[in-house]
């Protein structure tokens, strides 16, 4: 438990950031599932549209610290590879 002022503030900040990051990660996972569902259904237009929405969203989440930048890059690459395989 925090016993001095700066540690208490740090605990409050960590709690807020944890909630924000969890929300970001959850929305990214949901968006990735929409892309993968479209790929599995062989819906090229839907998959491409979903992918174009997800790439900046994943990059933004990495910029805010919800993901490591290499994790974001890997996820974008894997989604793009699957969508491109439809062609």
KAWO-V311852 format. One record per helix or strand. SS is the DSSP state (hx for helix, st for strand). FROM is the first residue (numbers start at 1). TO is the last residue. If there is no record, write none. Layout:
# KAWO-V311852
ss = {SS,SS}
from = {FROM,FROM}
to = {TO,TO}
This chain:
# KAWO-V311852
ss = {hx,hx,hx}
from = {5,44,69}
to = {40,64,84}
